[in-house]
Amino acid sequence: MAIHSLSVFAEDKPAAHASTPAPTPNPDPYANETKEQRDARMAWWRDARFGMFIHWGVYAVPAGFHKGQPVGGLGEWIMHGGKIPAGEYKPYAQEFNPTQYDADAWVSLAKKAGMKYIVITTKHHDGFALWPSAASDWDIEATPYKKDLLKPLVEACKKHGMKLGFYYSQAKDWINDGASTPNPNPSRTMDEYIDEIAVPQVRELLTNYGDAPVILWWDFPTAMNEDRAAKLIELLALKPGIIHNNRLLKIAPYGKVDMEKIKSDKRDPYSGDTETPEQHIPDTGLGDRDWEACMTINDTWGFKSNDHNWKSSKTLIQQLIDIASKGGNYLLNVGPTKEGLIPEPSVERLEDIGKWMAVNSVSIYGTQASPFPKLEWGRCTQKKHNNGTTLYLHVFEWPADAKLLVPGLENQVKSAAILANNEKLEFKKTPEGVELQVPEKALDPNATVIKLEILGEPKVTTPK
Ligand code: GLC
């Protein structure tokens, strides 16, 4: 009874209700998006499968060395790794004079490699802005070069039909005071940093470059909180349709993927559109979440003159295939020099990938993840169409007996052929699946693709 009267009492007090704060509006411009709207917005990105990451800034000047000594770790982290104070780091800007920068050549190279989009670091953790920013003097105007580096890239991308995204380090900033600065007595608070640097700069990036950017690649959420993230996410409304990643508010170290969170994801406002596994490829896909694995060609993102640990073209091609077979995108990095050149070993590898893509790209673009849990000899991607499904079998390990088993495949096969030269292959059903009679030797040492046309959606039984 006492309880009942208490609740009546509470309801009788409208003033208490009136003083309850109104729920904060969700700052995510996509909060009320339907699945159809989201699918339409993500369509180009899902089809693309392959993009170029560009890490470029003043760190290309020390290029892994400070005071003649090599500094370990990532090239773009040299300020941190070498404990270089701002007063010693800023003079490097005097040597940042990329007179050989040719945005058209970069975009042409990306295009030749088969890449469909580019993401460039407009400002990395050293806080340096590649464009003349009204919010900070620590920008391209502090160099002898002085001219905006983003504009030519925007123009070249437009000319070549390449999509362009901007990476922006929204919270980790070792030079603009107030963020995660090494300065023990910063002149600004973190909130002031967000208001005075991050928000105006992101606004500049979203409003000064015509149709670009189509992606905002946040990194890295040190000391972020919801209030700070809200001020940034709401700016995305300036570029309807823009895609953004999961690194605005929080992220597991190294882009490690939290599968439990993904499975339970109710699209919290700061989880963004894409997961960003870094330097690793998840064992399986990530369910309904869109994802993009970012990887380096050697061991650094920003240029280091002493990093010669280049992956082979074959490794890179197989990574691209592996990622596509799991339903993800591959964002492959280049780290240009202070002169504005993409290192030659990167160019050679991108050209090799391009040669493979020139023949096989239909097995990558617009494909979906493999229907097979595992294939001993390689990977598979698929495309569904009206009359059935095209399976693209990417053979990494060529069968010594020239018989390729597609394990557990139950569908009726319409045709089988080598994608590169359209050579028809014999096939037969066996109790284990479908067996293809293939040539003695692999056509392509990187990956030979076989195009298998089947009726209906793939039905695969897993061996007991
Ligand atoms: C990490 C590093 C950064 C790099 C990024 C790329 O977050 O801090 O240097 O830009 O990964 O994913």
Boltz pocket constraint, residues with backbone or C-beta under 6 A from the ligand:
constraints:
  - pocket:
      binder: B
      contacts: [[A, 55], [A, 74], [A, 76], [A, 77], [A, 219], [A, 220], [A, 276], [A, 278], [A, 294], [A, 301]]
      max_distance: 6.0
